[in-house]
Amino acid sequence: MIRHRGAEGSLPVPAAEAIEILTLLAADPQPDLREKALETLRKWDRAEVRKVLASSGTPPGVLQSGAEHLAAGDEELTKTLLSNPALPAEARHLLQPQPASPPPATEPPGEDPPKPLPPPPLAETDTESSTQPHRAPAAHLVNEQSALEILTRVVAGEKIEDVTGGPVYTPPEVIKRDDELTDDDRLTLIQKVNRMNVVQKIKAALTGNLETRALLVRDSNKVISRAVAQSPKVSDTEAETYAAAKNVSEDVLRLLAGNRRFMKAYPVMKALVNNPRAPIDVTIPLVRRMNGRDLKELSQNHNIPDVIRNLAQKVIREKEEGSRAKLPWQK
């Protein structure tokens, strides 16, 4: 119900927050919500939309969605997004005009074209060399859509080696138990994670240790951070840390909120509701599940959106009115 109201633009929130919600819902996997949100945005005052997407304080996920779903055919909006320093690199690459390919070279008349050189001989490889990082199958060809497909299939139960068609190298520091990691291991781990390709990072996010997940949950590629949130190894305590973090993507926060196991853990819910970066359509249903003390703190928290703070105040008033003893003539 809340998400449908958000797609209609009828939530009781300031215009800027309503536009942020609509922009996110424009990328929603549910077709009816997505189409409704896009329809509402098309009718919205374009100056207000541009103002939101021009702000460096707008969440990166909103800017990314705006670039993917709103900028096409709108030159002014494209310029607005490109001038925003907070625009993610992936979205900037999407919007920037690509250079034209140079025309094919032509041979002067009367001259035979040069014969192609024979291909270099294939180097012999053994089993050990086939497992090195640079041997990951077609790693340079994995784009975001392919990476998301790989992640979806692995989460569904397939082995990543079966999905990619070859072995995927994992550094030993990634799979070591956390209590076995030395300071040198941690330093080496940072360097090795930075050198990993997308496929290796997906595997490390799903099967690696806590130290590895803590590095990858903030990866600029949102498929990698999604893989961390979907890892079966994430504990409730770890989920609480991610739910409270201000530097993780909105996709991570949405996945945590959509996980039944984590939503049975009260500290995770509390962390999400108090996180100003958490999407409003995710946190609104959680407010009524807060206890009295946390509701009071929430009602006085000026770091969260106004709609969440106002809802907390409303719930407090409702609980107070419900607990008052009624007079005889009121029964």
N, C-alpha and C positions, 0 to 999 in steps of 0.2 A: 504493500500500500504506500509506504513512504517513498519507495523508488519510483512508483507511478506518479505520485504528486511531484517528485523532483523533475521527472521528465515533462510534466505539464507546466513547470515553473510556478507551482502554486504553494511551495513551502514558505512558511513565514520567516524568510531570511532576507538580509540585504541583497540588493541587485547583484553586487559583485560575487557574493557567495552563490547565488542562484545560477549565475552564468558559469561559475566553476563546476557546479554540480551537473549542469546541462552538458557542458563540454566533455566531462568524464563519461556521462551516460551515452553520449554520442558514439562511444567506442564499446558500449556494453555488448556482451555476447548474445543477449536476448533481442531478436529482431524487432519486436514490438516496442520495447523500451528505446532502442537505438533510433528507430524511425520517428517516434514521438519526440524524443529529445532534439533531433535534427530539425524537425518541423517547428518546434517551439523556438529554437535558436534562429531559424531563418526569419521568423516574425519579430525577433527581438531588435531593439534599437542597435544598429550596427556600431554607433559611436560608443555605446556602453560596452559592447563586446570587445572592440579594439582597445578600450581603456584597460580592461581586465588583462588582455593578452599582452599589453605593452608594459605592465607592471613587473619589475624584477622580483617582487614578492609573491607572484603567482606560482603555485607549486609546479615543478617540472612536468608532472604527469598531465596537468591541464594544458600546458603549452604543447606537449607532445601530441595530445589528442587534437588540439586546435589545428596543429600543422597537418595532421593526417586527415582530418574530416571537415575542416571549415575553410582552409586556405585555397583549395582548388578553385580556380577561376576568379578569385578575389585578389587582385593585385595589391590593393591598399592594405588588406589584412596580412598578406604575405610580407609586405614591407614592414608592417608593424611588428610581426613576429621576429623577423630577421634583425630588427634593431634592438630586440630585447636581449641583454647579455646573459639572462638566465635560461635562454632557449637551449635545450639539450643538443649536443653535437649531432646526434642522429636525425633530429628534426631539422636542424640547420642544413644538413646535407640533402635532406629530402626537398627542401624549399629552394635551395640555390640552383640557378640554371646550370645544367651540365654543359661543358665545352663541346663544340661540334667536333666530330671525328674528322681527321685530315683526309683529303681525297686520296684515293689509291695512286701510288706512283705509276707512271707510264714509261715505257721504254722508248727511246728514240727510234724512228722508223728505220728499217733496214738492219737492225741489230737483233740478234737472238737473245731472248731473256736468259739470265744466268741460271745455270742448273742448281737446284737446291742441294745443300750440303747433306750428306748422309747423317742419319741420327747417331748420337753418341752411343757407344756400347753400354748396355745396362750393367751396373755394378752388382756384384754378387752380394747378397745379404744373408745373414743367418738369423736364427730365431731371436737372439738377444737384441740385434740391431732393429728388428721389426717392432720392438716395443718402446723405442725411444720417442721422446715428445714430437720430434719433427716428422715422425712417420704416421701420425694420426690420419685416418682416411679422409682425404679431401677436406681437410680442416679449413683451407683457405676459401673453399666454396660455400661454407656454411653461413647463410645469412640469418636474419632474425626469425623469419618464417620457418626455415629449416630447423633452426635451433629449438623453436617452440614445439615443432612436430616431434623432434627427438625427445624432448623433455616429457611431452604428453605420453608418448609410447612407453618410456622407461617408467614413469610413475604408474602407468597401467599394469606394469609387471614384466615388460620385456627387458632383456639384458641389453645394455647400451652397445656392447660389441656386436650383437645381432642386428641392432637397428642401423649402426653405422657401417657394418660389413667388414670390420677389422678390429684389431686390438686397440685399446685406448690406454695410453701410458698414465700411471699414477705414481708420483714421487712417494718414497717410503714415509716421508715426514707427514704426508696427508693422512695416511691410514694408521699412524702410530696412536696408541692410547694417549689421551691428554696428560695423564700423570707420568708418562714415560718421556715426554718431550723435554729436551734440554734447552737452554738459552740459545745455543748454536743452532739447534733444530728450528727454533722459532724464527731466527734470522734467515736461515736458509729457506724456510717455508715461504716467507714473504717474497723472496726473490723468485722462487720457483712458481708461485701462484701468478706473479706478474708476467711470467713467460708462457703461461699455459694458453692454449687456444680454446675456443668456445666449447668444443666437445669435451675436452679434458676438464674444464671448469664445471660443466654440468655434472660429470661423474663425481668430481671432488665434492661438489655441493651436496650431492645426495648420499655419498658414502663416506666422506671424510670426517675428521674429528672436529671438535668444537672450535679450535683455533682456526682451522681452515674455513669453517662456515662464518666465523666472525669477520674474516677478510672478504669473503665472497658476497655476503648479504648486502654490502655497500657497492658492489660492482656496478659500473655505469651501464652495462648491458642488463636490461630488466629481466631477460630470460634467466640469467644466472642467479639474480637475487630471488626470483620466483622459485628456482630449484632449491635454494636454501630453505625457504618457507615450506616447501613440500617434502623436505627430507624427513623420513620416519625417525631419524635420530634426534630431532629437536625435542628437548625436554620442556616441561611447563615453565621452568625457571628461565631457560633460554628464550622461550617465546615471550615471556614477560619483558625481558630486556629489549627484544626487537620491537615489541608493541609500544614501548616508551621512547624509542629512539627517534630523534628528529632528523636523522640523516639516512633513513631507509626510504625506499620508494613506496608510493601509495599501493602498488600492486602487492607488496609484502604485507602491508597492514590489512588489505582486503582479504588476502589468503588466510591470515591469522584469524580474522573475524569469521571466515567461512568454515573454519575447522571446528567440528563439534567437540573434539577432545580439549582444545584450548579454551573454548567458550564455557566449559564446565569448570575451568580454573578461574576463580574470582579475581586473583591478582592480574591475570592477563586482560580480562575485561576492564578492570579499573585503569590499567595502564593505557589501553586504547582510548577510553573515554577522555582521559586527561591529556592525550597527545594532540596538540593543535594541528598536526599534519594529517591526522586520521580523517578520512572522508566523512562528511556529515551524515550521508545516508547509511553509513556503517555504524556510527556512534549513537544516533538518535534512539534506535531500539534498545540500546544497552543502558541508557540512563535510568530507566525504570527498574533495572535489576540491581542498582546500587543500594547499599544500606544507608541508614539515616546519616551517620557521621560523614560518609564519603559524599552523599548528596549535598550536605552543607558545605563541604570544601569545594565541591564542583560549582555550587551556586555563587561562590566568591572568587572563582578562578577567572581572572581577566586575560589569561593567555589562550583560552579556548574560544571558539566561535560564539557569538552572542546567542545563537539559537540553542546551543547546548546549555549554556549557563541559564538562559531564561526557562528552558524546559525543566532543569533541575529545581529552580525556584518554584515552578508550577507544581511539580510532583511533591515537594515539601508541603506546600499549602494544601494539596489534596489529602495528604496523609494526616495533617493536623486536623483538618475538618472532619475526616472520617473517624478520628480517635476521640473527638469531643463527645461527652455524654449528652444525649438529647434530653431536653426538658419534657415533662409528662405530656404537655399538649402538643409536642412536636412528634410524639411517637405515633 
